[in-house]
Each structure stands twice: as structure tokens, then as C-alpha cells.
């Protein structure tokens, strides 16, 4: 064993012993429950935690970025340490709400900034040396950005609606969220394989993991509330370049037929062909779109730029007709709420993921992938070795770097309405009329 590996193991053991001792202290010391908020900020054990947070003056979202995966054998121990930390916060009285009559951002001077500073200090986003001024200075700006990044919010340093809501979730509720997700992570702590893909639904992003390090992380669009993406453990077996898109029966009935009643040119404009049971193309003009039942045809869209899956489809074994794919609507990846699909997952920078997936499949370099896509050739490719994929629902976690991450409980599975911050807006979006832009791609 090298000195470097040996020191890392000793450091890890020391870290776990520290977490256990913190948790034991929380349970064994009733006097701690009487501590003030200042007590938690000055607790001696916080020093080690703050060092991991790089708590030195102004902070930014950069410190939240990590190559450590969410899943794996160390997931339960990492989140347990976060639980011990939050137990200590709860026992000391939690954190104050942040409320202000003015929009809090860089340059603002307002008494409410003092509560904001206290809130950020308690959670470890702002070093206590920054003081308790009423000024929203660069230290606070960096700390707010860091808080936002840990909660999956745009790290702009401005306390908008969702940032305030996330900040005012009680510490006890966050502790409960961590404990709920510890169980989820424990179920995924076995051998996941040397190479695997993870989709975290609440975070709406994808990790390609190799040798316990994140090789690629990118945003995704996942199922909306009334058409959720299913959690499943499976294997990716195929990549299709320039795929045909065959509309599922549910989308034909719920979306395409109503659109055709409004606009009879919809199918033609979107290069969607009707194919009967004999494989013959049927003209849309010959179909009664006002009939009680949707026509019993295959609705198949030709490959191309406006195809629902654009350049790429990634297939994995599952009973739900779900898959990953590219999209012509790249602007969706810039949205805060990326819960827009009918269950399938749209992947940003999908060609990077495809290149990673096909690395061990002979003949499929990035150059060849790009050549085939440019030629608009429909080309299914079987992977030489299937790659495991884990589609999970994890709303709270802490990786090796001890940065505690939280996400909105978009499907309301954590058991507390306070954690479903975007759900009201999401329900309004999900229950509204489906537009042509919403339909493609799914």
C-alpha cells in the first residue's frame, strides 16, 4: 500500500469516527438542546466540517461542483455524516427564517440581511468571520450562490421566490429529508459496476460514472408530475443515430389527435407518417379525426432536425417504453423546472454521453458518430457491452466532499409538503393544455 493511499484511508477513517462522535454527542448531551444559534456556529466540531466546505470568506457555486458520484458504497456513510451535522443544528435551535420587504441581492443594505447571514453561517455556507452586518456584500453574495448551487437553483446571488422558499425550510424538515434519502442510498450501495449511468429524477441530471468518479455530468429533462419518469435499475443496450420516432398510443390519444382537430396540417409539417397494419402509408386527409377513438395506425416521424428525438435515442431494458434521447428544443435545459416530458429523458450534450457509451464498441469514434448524424442515416448500434443504468429518486445527498445537496421533492415522495417547493407551479403546468411545443419531443 502506498503512503498516499494509506493516508487517504486513515483520513477517511478519522472522518467517519468524527461523524459517529458528533452523532453520539447529539444524542448524549441534553444540554446541547439549550444551545443558542451562536452555539452551533462556534461549536468546536464545526471546524472540521467547515474546512471541508472551504469556509473562507466569500464563497461561490464553484465549490459545490464535484466529481464524486451520488451513488455507491460510500453514499450511506457520507449522508450519515450530514445527518449528524444537521442533528446538531436542530438540537441548537435550527436557523432563522429570512424575510424581507426588499429583494435581497448584492449592494442592498437592510436589517433582514443579518438573519440571512445567520442562516448561511449555520448551514456552513458563510464563514462566521464575515460578521453580522446589515450589508449584502461580496461575502454574502458568494455564500448565497453557494447555497443556491447546493439546492439546484440558478446561482445568481439574488434571493428570488424559490431561493427564499428553500432557505426557509426548517432544519428539522431538512434533517428528515436526509434520513429519508439515507434509506434510498443504502439500497443503492452495492457493486454498481465499473462503468454506469445514473439519472437522478429530482435533480434532473445525468452522471456517467467510471471507476467511482464522474466522467460526465449533464442536465436532463424528465417526466412531469402527471407523467412521471419511473425509477428502475436496468442496462443500456443500444444507441440509435437519426432515429425514427414512433408515438406511444397514450400520446396519440391525449395529444396528437386533439392537435390534428385544431390543425389538420400538424402531421405533415412535423414529418409524421401514418402507417397501417400492412406497412402502407395512409394519408392524414382520409382519417376522421373527430371519431370517438383515435385511428389505429402507427404514427412514425422521419429522422431529421425536427424529429422528437433529434439526433439520438438511447435504449435500455424497461417495461415502460421509456428511453433517453436528444431534443431539438435545447432551450429546455436552461429552465429551472426541467420536468416537461411524458416519462422519457431528454439529455443535454447527448453526443458526449453517446461517445462515452460507445467507447468500447469498435468503429464508433466521435468522428464517425458525427458523420452518420450529419448524413441523416438511421443507424441502430448495439453496445459491445451493456452499460448499467440506475434511474433513481434522490432529493438529498452528500458526497465525499461533504457538500450537502438538496432538491425539490417534485413527485411528493418525501412525506412533507414543505419539500415540494415547485409542485404548485408544476401542477398548474401539468394540468394545462398541451401545446405543439410541449408535445415534441416526449
Secondary structure as UniProt FT lines:
FT   HELIX           3..28
FT   HELIX           30..34
FT   HELIX           37..42
FT   TURN            44..45
FT   HELIX           46..53
FT   HELIX           61..64
FT   TURN            73..74
FT   HELIX           75..91
FT   TURN            92..93
FT   TURN            106..107
FT   HELIX           112..123
FT   HELIX           128..130
FT   HELIX           138..150
FT   TURN            151..152
FT   HELIX           161..167
FT   HELIX           171..186
FT   TURN            187..188
FT   STRAND          195..200
FT   TURN            201..204
FT   STRAND          205..210
FT   TURN            211..212
FT   STRAND          213..223
FT   HELIX           225..227
FT   STRAND          232..241
FT   STRAND          245..246
FT   HELIX           249..251
FT   HELIX           252..256
FT   HELIX           257..262
FT   TURN            264..265
FT   HELIX           266..269
FT   TURN            270..271
FT   STRAND          272..275
FT   TURN            277..278
FT   STRAND          281..282
FT   HELIX           284..286
FT   TURN            289..290
FT   STRAND          298..301
FT   TURN            305..306
FT   TURN            308..311
FT   STRAND          312..316
FT   TURN            319..320
FT   STRAND          324..325
FT   HELIX           330..334
FT   STRAND          339..341
FT   STRAND          345..347
FT   TURN            348..349
FT   HELIX           350..357
FT   TURN            358..360
FT   TURN            362..363
FT   HELIX           366..374
FT   TURN            375..376
FT   STRAND          379..392
FT   STRAND          396..398
FT   TURN            400..401
FT   STRAND          404..406
FT   TURN            410..411
FT   HELIX           417..419
FT   TURN            421..422
FT   HELIX           423..431
FT   HELIX           436..439
//
